[in-house]
Amino acid sequence: MNYDDRRLLKAALFMRRNAAPHLGSLSVGDVEKALTDFIRDNFWIIGNEAWDGCLLGAGHARDAPFSEFVSVSTKKRLVETIAVSDLFVEPRQLVAFPLVTVRVEEEFECSTFFLVRADGLKLSRMPPGYIDADLQSDSFPPFGRWDGIRLSPSSWLGVWAGTAEVAKRHRAAILGAMALLPHRLERYLFSGRTLFGGFCTFAGSLSVATGDPHTPPLSEDIVIEKADHEWLTILADKLVSPTKIEKRQMRALEYFYRAWVPDPTRRFPTLFGALDAIYGDAGKATQSVIEAVGPIMGSAYDYDRLKLLLGLRASVIHGGAPNVYESSDYQKYYERYEEDATRDLELIVARCLQVVIFGSAMRERPYTHAALIKQHTGREV
């Protein structure tokens, strides 16, 4: 059985636009595969008529589409089958991500995701069909019948989604929001501790995948408390919101999550993406970004300062310099304001995301060792 590549492409593009929402998060190639898999799995519906119609005799087949040989009633049956399949009905599976640098003191749960302690993967949070023997929550993988190496998470992020890829995007937005919590001096302060990543999927069966850690090796753990439930509730609503503005906000959090890495030169261009996501089009948004950022950051960040900082985008994104440190504007910014442009951009993006997406519901954590520093130096942090 062969497929007409051009018609298959048109079908895949139609499905991404009009079928189940999770298809829009997949590549066109993955949607094409989903379509061909559906025909393979359900070929028995059309098989007899298709083969009878295309055979010319003596074992020779006619090169023609099966639709020419299949009756209207059989086509209708195929349509009824695809209408109730995962291609048109959003599937719902649980993907659980082990977290090492996040401790949960007050568990949070909503219809889209949950944040729970290491022992929080309970049957009540699972899809139907599992039993107690299937789970060993305080280990990764959390499967009771696992004979391999077990690792110990500090907490779990569980995401309900149509596919693992959609769950990963939600994870990025959720952890991007969580990256806004640490004090600005600790957000990118990393240790050498060993982390692990991967995820496991509960979708009728049990599966596990290895992968990179879900957070960088923070020097201080992020602790989720009762006070965090307010902003987590806001995030839960915005994750599934169909409005364009809130989709852009979730995209901004994904950018911020991608920028949560040790290397400042990798953070810098990605942080610009977060600003553009909440304030406008990257190609013409400098003026609008300056006007939006100014009131949030205060008088110290006036028009000229923000214009010079945002002007660095041309250097790092449009080929002016391989990294921000090689840009002449980086030197100019330091000379004029005696501050590192990379640290200023980190601060600006974090403050803007906090205010625009969460308003007063999110409060950045105080510096962990602020009292100790004040005691020995007299300085406020």
VOBADREN-671267 format. One record per residue (C-alpha): residue in one letter; x, y, z; residue number from 1. Coordinates in steps of 0.25 Angstrom, whole numbers, plus 5000, padded with zeros to 4 digits. Example, Ala and Ser with C-alpha at 12.3 -4.5 7.8 and 13.67 -1.06 7.14 Angstrom:
BEGIN
+---+------+------+------+-----+
: r :    x :    y :    z :   k :
+---+------+------+------+-----+
: a : 5049 : 4982 : 5031 :   1 :
: s : 5055 : 4996 : 5029 :   2 :
+---+------+------+------+-----+
REM end
This chain:
BEGIN
+---+------+------+------+-----+
: r :    x :    y :    z :   k :
+---+------+------+------+-----+
: m : 5000 : 5000 : 5000 :   1 :
: n : 5006 : 5013 : 4996 :   2 :
: y : 5002 : 5028 : 4999 :   3 :
: d : 5001 : 5040 : 4990 :   4 :
: d : 5011 : 5049 : 4997 :   5 :
: r : 5004 : 5062 : 4993 :   6 :
: r : 4990 : 5058 : 4997 :   7 :
: l : 4995 : 5052 : 5010 :   8 :
: l : 5002 : 5065 : 5013 :   9 :
: k : 4989 : 5073 : 5010 :  10 :
: a : 4982 : 5063 : 5019 :  11 :
: a : 4992 : 5065 : 5030 :  12 :
: l : 4991 : 5080 : 5029 :  13 :
: f : 4976 : 5080 : 5030 :  14 :
: m : 4976 : 5071 : 5042 :  15 :
: r : 4986 : 5080 : 5049 :  16 :
: r : 4977 : 5092 : 5047 :  17 :
: n : 4963 : 5085 : 5049 :  18 :
: a : 4964 : 5072 : 5057 :  19 :
: a : 4968 : 5070 : 5072 :  20 :
: p : 4976 : 5081 : 5078 :  21 :
: h : 4988 : 5073 : 5082 :  22 :
: l : 4991 : 5071 : 5067 :  23 :
: g : 4995 : 5085 : 5066 :  24 :
: s : 5007 : 5083 : 5075 :  25 :
: l : 5012 : 5071 : 5066 :  26 :
: s : 5021 : 5073 : 5054 :  27 :
: v : 5014 : 5071 : 5041 :  28 :
: g : 5022 : 5058 : 5039 :  29 :
: d : 5017 : 5052 : 5052 :  30 :
: v : 5002 : 5056 : 5048 :  31 :
: e : 5005 : 5049 : 5035 :  32 :
: k : 5009 : 5036 : 5043 :  33 :
: a : 4997 : 5037 : 5052 :  34 :
: l : 4988 : 5037 : 5039 :  35 :
: t : 4995 : 5025 : 5033 :  36 :
: d : 4995 : 5018 : 5046 :  37 :
: f : 4980 : 5020 : 5047 :  38 :
: i : 4978 : 5014 : 5033 :  39 :
: r : 4987 : 5002 : 5036 :  40 :
: d : 4980 : 4999 : 5049 :  41 :
: n : 4966 : 5000 : 5043 :  42 :
: f : 4969 : 4995 : 5029 :  43 :
: w : 4960 : 4983 : 5032 :  44 :
: i : 4948 : 4993 : 5030 :  45 :
: i : 4951 : 4995 : 5015 :  46 :
: g : 4960 : 4983 : 5013 :  47 :
: n : 4951 : 4974 : 5005 :  48 :
: e : 4945 : 4984 : 4996 :  49 :
: a : 4958 : 4991 : 4994 :  50 :
: w : 4966 : 4978 : 4989 :  51 :
: d : 4954 : 4973 : 4981 :  52 :
: g : 4953 : 4986 : 4974 :  53 :
: c : 4968 : 4988 : 4971 :  54 :
: l : 4971 : 4974 : 4966 :  55 :
: l : 4972 : 4973 : 4951 :  56 :
: g : 4974 : 4958 : 4951 :  57 :
: a : 4986 : 4949 : 4951 :  58 :
: g : 4990 : 4955 : 4963 :  59 :
: h : 4992 : 4969 : 4957 :  60 :
: a : 4988 : 4982 : 4964 :  61 :
: r : 4982 : 4995 : 4958 :  62 :
: d : 4989 : 5007 : 4962 :  63 :
: a : 4977 : 5015 : 4967 :  64 :
: p : 4972 : 5021 : 4980 :  65 :
: f : 4964 : 5011 : 4989 :  66 :
: s : 4953 : 5022 : 4989 :  67 :
: e : 4949 : 5018 : 4975 :  68 :
: f : 4946 : 5004 : 4980 :  69 :
: v : 4940 : 5006 : 4994 :  70 :
: s : 4925 : 5007 : 4995 :  71 :
: v : 4918 : 5020 : 5002 :  72 :
: s : 4914 : 5011 : 5014 :  73 :
: t : 4928 : 5006 : 5016 :  74 :
: k : 4933 : 5020 : 5015 :  75 :
: k : 4923 : 5025 : 5025 :  76 :
: r : 4927 : 5014 : 5035 :  77 :
: l : 4942 : 5018 : 5033 :  78 :
: v : 4938 : 5033 : 5036 :  79 :
: e : 4930 : 5029 : 5049 :  80 :
: t : 4943 : 5021 : 5054 :  81 :
: i : 4952 : 5033 : 5051 :  82 :
: a : 4942 : 5043 : 5058 :  83 :
: v : 4944 : 5036 : 5071 :  84 :
: s : 4959 : 5033 : 5070 :  85 :
: d : 4970 : 5041 : 5076 :  86 :
: l : 4971 : 5049 : 5063 :  87 :
: f : 4958 : 5056 : 5067 :  88 :
: v : 4956 : 5053 : 5081 :  89 :
: e : 4967 : 5059 : 5090 :  90 :
: p : 4973 : 5047 : 5097 :  91 :
: r : 4976 : 5049 : 5112 :  92 :
: q : 4988 : 5042 : 5118 :  93 :
: l : 4997 : 5045 : 5131 :  94 :
: v : 5011 : 5049 : 5129 :  95 :
: a : 5019 : 5049 : 5142 :  96 :
: f : 5032 : 5057 : 5143 :  97 :
: p : 5042 : 5055 : 5155 :  98 :
: l : 5047 : 5067 : 5161 :  99 :
: v : 5060 : 5068 : 5170 : 100 :
: t : 5062 : 5083 : 5173 : 101 :
: v : 5047 : 5085 : 5176 : 102 :
: r : 5041 : 5082 : 5190 : 103 :
: v : 5026 : 5082 : 5192 : 104 :
: e : 5021 : 5085 : 5206 : 105 :
: e : 5007 : 5088 : 5201 : 106 :
: e : 5002 : 5079 : 5190 : 107 :
: f : 4995 : 5086 : 5178 : 108 :
: e : 4985 : 5079 : 5169 : 109 :
: c : 4976 : 5084 : 5158 : 110 :
: s : 4970 : 5077 : 5145 : 111 :
: t : 4982 : 5080 : 5137 : 112 :
: f : 4994 : 5077 : 5146 : 113 :
: f : 4998 : 5074 : 5160 : 114 :
: l : 5011 : 5077 : 5169 : 115 :
: v : 5012 : 5066 : 5180 : 116 :
: r : 5022 : 5061 : 5190 : 117 :
: a : 5031 : 5049 : 5186 : 118 :
: d : 5020 : 5039 : 5191 : 119 :
: g : 5009 : 5047 : 5185 : 120 :
: l : 5007 : 5038 : 5172 : 121 :
: k : 4995 : 5031 : 5178 : 122 :
: l : 4984 : 5022 : 5171 : 123 :
: s : 4974 : 5034 : 5173 : 124 :
: r : 4983 : 5042 : 5164 : 125 :
: m : 4984 : 5032 : 5153 : 126 :
: p : 4976 : 5028 : 5141 : 127 :
: p : 4967 : 5016 : 5143 : 128 :
: g : 4972 : 5002 : 5142 : 129 :
: y : 4984 : 5002 : 5152 : 130 :
: i : 4986 : 4995 : 5165 : 131 :
: d : 4994 : 4998 : 5177 : 132 :
: a : 5005 : 4988 : 5173 : 133 :
: d : 5007 : 4996 : 5160 : 134 :
: l : 5012 : 5008 : 5168 : 135 :
: q : 5025 : 5011 : 5176 : 136 :
: s : 5023 : 5026 : 5177 : 137 :
: d : 5036 : 5030 : 5184 : 138 :
: s : 5045 : 5025 : 5173 : 139 :
: f : 5048 : 5028 : 5159 : 140 :
: p : 5042 : 5020 : 5151 : 141 :
: p : 5030 : 5019 : 5161 : 142 :
: f : 5026 : 5005 : 5156 : 143 :
: g : 5025 : 4994 : 5166 : 144 :
: r : 5030 : 4983 : 5157 : 145 :
: w : 5042 : 4991 : 5153 : 146 :
: d : 5055 : 4982 : 5154 : 147 :
: g : 5065 : 4993 : 5149 : 148 :
: i : 5072 : 5005 : 5156 : 149 :
: r : 5063 : 5013 : 5164 : 150 :
: l : 5066 : 5028 : 5167 : 151 :
: s : 5059 : 5037 : 5178 : 152 :
: p : 5052 : 5049 : 5174 : 153 :
: s : 5048 : 5061 : 5183 : 154 :
: s : 5035 : 5063 : 5177 : 155 :
: w : 5026 : 5060 : 5165 : 156 :
: l : 5020 : 5069 : 5154 : 157 :
: g : 5009 : 5061 : 5148 : 158 :
: v : 5003 : 5067 : 5135 : 159 :
: w : 4990 : 5062 : 5128 : 160 :
: a : 4991 : 5064 : 5113 : 161 :
: g : 4988 : 5058 : 5100 : 162 :
: t : 5002 : 5054 : 5097 : 163 :
: a : 5015 : 5053 : 5103 : 164 :
: e : 5020 : 5065 : 5094 : 165 :
: v : 5008 : 5074 : 5099 : 166 :
: a : 5011 : 5070 : 5114 : 167 :
: k : 5026 : 5074 : 5112 : 168 :
: r : 5021 : 5088 : 5107 : 169 :
: h : 5012 : 5089 : 5119 : 170 :
: r : 5024 : 5085 : 5128 : 171 :
: a : 5032 : 5096 : 5121 : 172 :
: a : 5022 : 5107 : 5124 : 173 :
: i : 5020 : 5102 : 5139 : 174 :
: l : 5035 : 5101 : 5142 : 175 :
: g : 5037 : 5114 : 5134 : 176 :
: a : 5027 : 5120 : 5144 : 177 :
: m : 5034 : 5113 : 5156 : 178 :
: a : 5047 : 5119 : 5151 : 179 :
: l : 5042 : 5133 : 5154 : 180 :
: l : 5041 : 5129 : 5169 : 181 :
: p : 5056 : 5129 : 5173 : 182 :
: h : 5062 : 5143 : 5177 : 183 :
: r : 5069 : 5149 : 5165 : 184 :
: l : 5083 : 5146 : 5172 : 185 :
: e : 5079 : 5131 : 5173 : 186 :
: r : 5071 : 5128 : 5160 : 187 :
: y : 5084 : 5125 : 5152 : 188 :
: l : 5093 : 5121 : 5164 : 189 :
: f : 5096 : 5107 : 5162 : 190 :
: s : 5103 : 5096 : 5169 : 191 :
: g : 5110 : 5083 : 5165 : 192 :
: r : 5100 : 5073 : 5170 : 193 :
: t : 5096 : 5062 : 5161 : 194 :
: l : 5081 : 5062 : 5156 : 195 :
: f : 5073 : 5053 : 5147 : 196 :
: g : 5062 : 5055 : 5138 : 197 :
: g : 5053 : 5046 : 5129 : 198 :
: f : 5038 : 5044 : 5131 : 199 :
: c : 5028 : 5033 : 5131 : 200 :
: t : 5014 : 5031 : 5125 : 201 :
: f : 5001 : 5025 : 5130 : 202 :
: a : 4992 : 5023 : 5118 : 203 :
: g : 4986 : 5009 : 5120 : 204 :
: s : 5000 : 5003 : 5121 : 205 :
: l : 5013 : 5008 : 5128 : 206 :
: s : 5025 : 5014 : 5120 : 207 :
: v : 5038 : 5021 : 5124 : 208 :
: a : 5047 : 5030 : 5117 : 209 :
: t : 5061 : 5035 : 5121 : 210 :
: g : 5065 : 5050 : 5118 : 211 :
: d : 5071 : 5062 : 5123 : 212 :
: p : 5068 : 5068 : 5137 : 213 :
: h : 5056 : 5077 : 5138 : 214 :
: t : 5063 : 5088 : 5145 : 215 :
: p : 5077 : 5093 : 5146 : 216 :
: p : 5085 : 5089 : 5159 : 217 :
: l : 5080 : 5100 : 5167 : 218 :
: s : 5088 : 5103 : 5180 : 219 :
: e : 5075 : 5105 : 5188 : 220 :
: d : 5063 : 5097 : 5186 : 221 :
: i : 5050 : 5103 : 5182 : 222 :
: v : 5039 : 5101 : 5193 : 223 :
: i : 5025 : 5100 : 5189 : 224 :
: e : 5016 : 5105 : 5200 : 225 :
: k : 5001 : 5109 : 5202 : 226 :
: a : 5004 : 5123 : 5198 : 227 :
: d : 5008 : 5118 : 5184 : 228 :
: h : 4994 : 5112 : 5181 : 229 :
: e : 4989 : 5126 : 5177 : 230 :
: w : 4998 : 5127 : 5165 : 231 :
: l : 4998 : 5113 : 5162 : 232 :
: t : 4983 : 5114 : 5160 : 233 :
: i : 4984 : 5126 : 5151 : 234 :
: l : 4995 : 5117 : 5143 : 235 :
: a : 4985 : 5105 : 5142 : 236 :
: d : 4974 : 5114 : 5136 : 237 :
: k : 4984 : 5121 : 5126 : 238 :
: l : 4990 : 5107 : 5122 : 239 :
: v : 4977 : 5103 : 5115 : 240 :
: s : 4972 : 5117 : 5111 : 241 :
: p : 4968 : 5118 : 5096 : 242 :
: t : 4971 : 5133 : 5096 : 243 :
: k : 4983 : 5138 : 5088 : 244 :
: i : 4988 : 5147 : 5099 : 245 :
: e : 4989 : 5136 : 5109 : 246 :
: k : 4995 : 5126 : 5099 : 247 :
: r : 5006 : 5137 : 5097 : 248 :
: q : 5008 : 5138 : 5112 : 249 :
: m : 5010 : 5123 : 5113 : 250 :
: r : 5020 : 5123 : 5101 : 251 :
: a : 5027 : 5134 : 5109 : 252 :
: l : 5029 : 5125 : 5121 : 253 :
: e : 5034 : 5114 : 5111 : 254 :
: y : 5044 : 5123 : 5106 : 255 :
: f : 5048 : 5127 : 5121 : 256 :
: y : 5049 : 5112 : 5124 : 257 :
: r : 5058 : 5110 : 5112 : 258 :
: a : 5067 : 5121 : 5117 : 259 :
: w : 5069 : 5115 : 5131 : 260 :
: v : 5082 : 5109 : 5128 : 261 :
: p : 5096 : 5112 : 5133 : 262 :
: d : 5102 : 5119 : 5121 : 263 :
: p : 5099 : 5134 : 5121 : 264 :
: t : 5102 : 5134 : 5106 : 265 :
: r : 5091 : 5124 : 5103 : 266 :
: r : 5081 : 5131 : 5113 : 267 :
: f : 5082 : 5145 : 5106 : 268 :
: p : 5076 : 5142 : 5093 : 269 :
: t : 5065 : 5133 : 5098 : 270 :
: l : 5061 : 5144 : 5109 : 271 :
: f : 5058 : 5153 : 5097 : 272 :
: g : 5048 : 5143 : 5092 : 273 :
: a : 5041 : 5143 : 5105 : 274 :
: l : 5039 : 5159 : 5105 : 275 :
: d : 5035 : 5158 : 5090 : 276 :
: a : 5024 : 5148 : 5094 : 277 :
: i : 5017 : 5156 : 5104 : 278 :
: y : 5019 : 5170 : 5097 : 279 :
: g : 5019 : 5168 : 5083 : 280 :
: d : 5025 : 5165 : 5069 : 281 :
: a : 5040 : 5163 : 5070 : 282 :
: g : 5042 : 5171 : 5057 : 283 :
: k : 5036 : 5184 : 5061 : 284 :
: a : 5034 : 5183 : 5076 : 285 :
: t : 5046 : 5191 : 5082 : 286 :
: q : 5038 : 5203 : 5084 : 287 :
: s : 5026 : 5196 : 5090 : 288 :
: v : 5035 : 5188 : 5099 : 289 :
: i : 5042 : 5200 : 5104 : 290 :
: e : 5028 : 5207 : 5107 : 291 :
: a : 5023 : 5194 : 5114 : 292 :
: v : 5036 : 5191 : 5122 : 293 :
: g : 5039 : 5205 : 5127 : 294 :
: p : 5027 : 5206 : 5137 : 295 :
: i : 5030 : 5193 : 5143 : 296 :
: m : 5045 : 5195 : 5145 : 297 :
: g : 5044 : 5209 : 5150 : 298 :
: s : 5052 : 5222 : 5147 : 299 :
: a : 5066 : 5215 : 5147 : 300 :
: y : 5062 : 5208 : 5134 : 301 :
: d : 5059 : 5220 : 5125 : 302 :
: y : 5057 : 5221 : 5110 : 303 :
: d : 5072 : 5222 : 5107 : 304 :
: r : 5076 : 5210 : 5116 : 305 :
: l : 5065 : 5201 : 5111 : 306 :
: k : 5068 : 5205 : 5096 : 307 :
: l : 5083 : 5201 : 5098 : 308 :
: l : 5079 : 5188 : 5105 : 309 :
: l : 5069 : 5184 : 5094 : 310 :
: g : 5079 : 5188 : 5083 : 311 :
: l : 5088 : 5177 : 5087 : 312 :
: r : 5077 : 5168 : 5081 : 313 :
: a : 5082 : 5171 : 5067 : 314 :
: s : 5096 : 5166 : 5072 : 315 :
: v : 5092 : 5153 : 5077 : 316 :
: i : 5080 : 5149 : 5069 : 317 :
: h : 5083 : 5156 : 5055 : 318 :
: g : 5098 : 5152 : 5054 : 319 :
: g : 5105 : 5164 : 5059 : 320 :
: a : 5113 : 5156 : 5069 : 321 :
: p : 5114 : 5141 : 5073 : 322 :
: n : 5111 : 5144 : 5087 : 323 :
: v : 5107 : 5156 : 5095 : 324 :
: y : 5121 : 5158 : 5101 : 325 :
: e : 5127 : 5161 : 5087 : 326 :
: s : 5117 : 5172 : 5084 : 327 :
: s : 5122 : 5187 : 5085 : 328 :
: d : 5109 : 5190 : 5091 : 329 :
: y : 5111 : 5181 : 5103 : 330 :
: q : 5124 : 5189 : 5106 : 331 :
: k : 5116 : 5202 : 5104 : 332 :
: y : 5105 : 5197 : 5114 : 333 :
: y : 5115 : 5194 : 5125 : 334 :
: e : 5123 : 5207 : 5123 : 335 :
: r : 5110 : 5215 : 5124 : 336 :
: y : 5102 : 5208 : 5134 : 337 :
: e : 5113 : 5200 : 5142 : 338 :
: e : 5104 : 5188 : 5141 : 339 :
: d : 5105 : 5175 : 5133 : 340 :
: a : 5094 : 5175 : 5122 : 341 :
: t : 5092 : 5160 : 5123 : 342 :
: r : 5088 : 5162 : 5138 : 343 :
: d : 5079 : 5174 : 5135 : 344 :
: l : 5072 : 5166 : 5124 : 345 :
: e : 5070 : 5154 : 5134 : 346 :
: l : 5064 : 5164 : 5144 : 347 :
: i : 5055 : 5171 : 5134 : 348 :
: v : 5049 : 5159 : 5128 : 349 :
: a : 5046 : 5152 : 5141 : 350 :
: r : 5039 : 5165 : 5147 : 351 :
: c : 5031 : 5167 : 5134 : 352 :
: l : 5026 : 5152 : 5134 : 353 :
: q : 5023 : 5153 : 5149 : 354 :
: v : 5015 : 5165 : 5147 : 355 :
: v : 5008 : 5163 : 5134 : 356 :
: i : 5004 : 5148 : 5136 : 357 :
: f : 5002 : 5147 : 5151 : 358 :
: g : 5000 : 5161 : 5156 : 359 :
: s : 5001 : 5162 : 5171 : 360 :
: a : 4999 : 5147 : 5173 : 361 :
: m : 5013 : 5143 : 5171 : 362 :
: r : 5024 : 5148 : 5180 : 363 :
: e : 5039 : 5146 : 5178 : 364 :
: r : 5046 : 5139 : 5189 : 365 :
: p : 5055 : 5147 : 5198 : 366 :
: y : 5070 : 5144 : 5197 : 367 :
: t : 5073 : 5131 : 5206 : 368 :
: h : 5085 : 5137 : 5213 : 369 :
: a : 5080 : 5151 : 5214 : 370 :
: a : 5080 : 5152 : 5229 : 371 :
: l : 5094 : 5146 : 5230 : 372 :
: i : 5100 : 5156 : 5219 : 373 :
: k : 5094 : 5167 : 5227 : 374 :
: q : 5099 : 5162 : 5240 : 375 :
: h : 5113 : 5162 : 5235 : 376 :
: t : 5114 : 5173 : 5225 : 377 :
: g : 5102 : 5182 : 5228 : 378 :
: r : 5097 : 5182 : 5214 : 379 :
: e : 5083 : 5179 : 5209 : 380 :
: v : 5081 : 5169 : 5198 : 381 :
+---+------+------+------+-----+
REM end
